Amino acid sequence: MPTLSQRIQDLHASPIREILAVISKPGMISFAGGLPAPESFPELDLRAVPRDMLQYGASEGETALREQICLDLRKTGLHCDPSQVLVLSGSQQGIDLVGKLMVDNGTLLALENPTYLAALQVFRFFGARFASLDRQQPEALLKQADKPALCYVIPTFQNPTGYCYSQQEREVLAAACERQGVVLFEDDPYRDLVYDSCDRQPVCSLMQSGQWIYQGSFSKTIAPGLRLGYLVASKELLPYLTRLKQAADLHSNRVSQYLILQALQHPQRMQRITALQASYRSKRDEFAAALQQHLSEYAQWDLPKGGLFFWLKLRQHADTGKLLQQAIAKGVAFMPGEPFFHTHQGHSYLRLNFSHADAAQMRKGMQILQTVNWHML
Ligand SMILES: Cc1ncc(COP(=O)(O)O)c(C=O)c1O
């Protein structure tokens, strides 16, 4: 075995990748990944892509796309300049770049517990320590002597819980980061997948001063295979992130950038989003009814106001990691709760995705889940 770098020792395969490998088997019903419905993908005119998009491009991204992103963000309340936008090869890359920028071995990060498991994976890889943020009183953690360098949050339809912060919780968090000089990293890939009215103003837009990074994704509303997202950062941080991007991959796929810009400037764009929301809202409601019918004896949950997931807590303690093996053997996959926590808890939780399975698969999957031994410790 060659001598590998020290940090490789804390690099584990993402549990979701392993589950995704199982679910590609024919006949398997998946409630596991955060996959959009295949029928939601737009028609893309590949023949229209200009030939010069095949050339190398700018690390920051295409100018027209960066301008469009700024226009769209302005409508959410986040006012920025196109020069603050960095187009990413998926918003997952933003987490990697921010990890490189902010995390040394032992750096303390404040985050929600549970949180997005692939963010935990990246931050862990760079050697981070974690502390759980209490959204009722975030400042308690941010002002302690052992001060976090960064606060990573998903305030709008959180992954995995689906929780959406109230306006007051947003204001309290923005003020706490500002007062304590902690960099706020807001991850916002689900904001357009809204089914009931709720506060969605980016927390970063509520900061008058201080350092922040906001990121969004085109995966959930356009197509994840195009691998495109973006981040916007306060002016001091952006040059470092751009240099890290250059070192990582020079620039994001220009063909994808062209296609995404066409989708964003399409005259039917808003109708498409409204139709997507309506379709996911009815999927969510059907899923909730099926959950009620088949799993309410074993678990409880809140109806998510947006996003792609139900987060279930078992009524009686059991290890959902072990239950997953049983469910997979019967032909259904879900995400066990444990990998979303940094504190080795969460065995009694599971995350179910409602966007990908069709109605027949959803009903069949729920019937199968009901037959799993939910009391297995
Ligand atoms: C909270 C969160 N951040 C980032 C990502 C990465 O998304 P992408 O790289 O497809 O933009 C995901 C994907 O599910 C996510 O849930």
The ligand as an SDF file (V2000), in Angstrom:
LIG
                    3D

 16 16  0  0  0  0  0  0  0  0999 V2000
  -28.4250   20.6210    1.9600 C   0  0  0  0  0  0  0  0  0  0  0  0
  -27.7650   20.2250    0.6760 C   0  0  0  0  0  0  0  0  0  0  0  0
  -26.7000   20.9170    0.2520 N   0  0  0  0  0  0  0  0  0  0  0  0
  -26.0760   20.6090   -0.8890 C   0  0  0  0  0  0  0  0  0  0  0  0
  -26.5190   19.5620   -1.6780 C   0  0  0  0  0  0  0  0  0  0  0  0
  -25.7610   19.2470   -2.9370 C   0  0  0  0  0  0  0  0  0  0  0  0
  -26.5160   19.5010   -4.0570 O   0  0  0  0  0  0  0  0  0  0  0  0
  -25.9160   19.7050   -5.5320 P   0  0  0  0  0  0  0  0  0  0  0  0
  -24.4520   19.4150   -5.4840 O   0  0  0  0  0  0  0  0  0  0  0  0
  -26.6470   18.7210   -6.3730 O   0  0  0  0  0  0  0  0  0  0  0  0
  -26.1960   21.1190   -5.8920 O   0  0  0  0  0  0  0  0  0  0  0  0
  -27.6310   18.8110   -1.2840 C   0  0  0  0  0  0  0  0  0  0  0  0
  -28.0890   17.6800   -2.0860 C   0  0  0  0  0  0  0  0  0  0  0  0
  -28.9930   16.9600   -1.8060 O   0  0  0  0  0  0  0  0  0  0  0  0
  -28.2750   19.1580   -0.0670 C   0  0  0  0  0  0  0  0  0  0  0  0
  -29.3320   18.4890    0.3830 O   0  0  0  0  0  0  0  0  0  0  0  0
  1  2  1  0
  2  3  1  0
  2 15  2  0
  3  4  2  0
  4  5  1  0
  5  6  1  0
  5 12  2  0
  6  7  1  0
  7  8  1  0
  8  9  2  0
  8 10  1  0
  8 11  1  0
 12 13  1  0
 12 15  1  0
 13 14  2  0
 15 16  1  0
M  END
$$$$
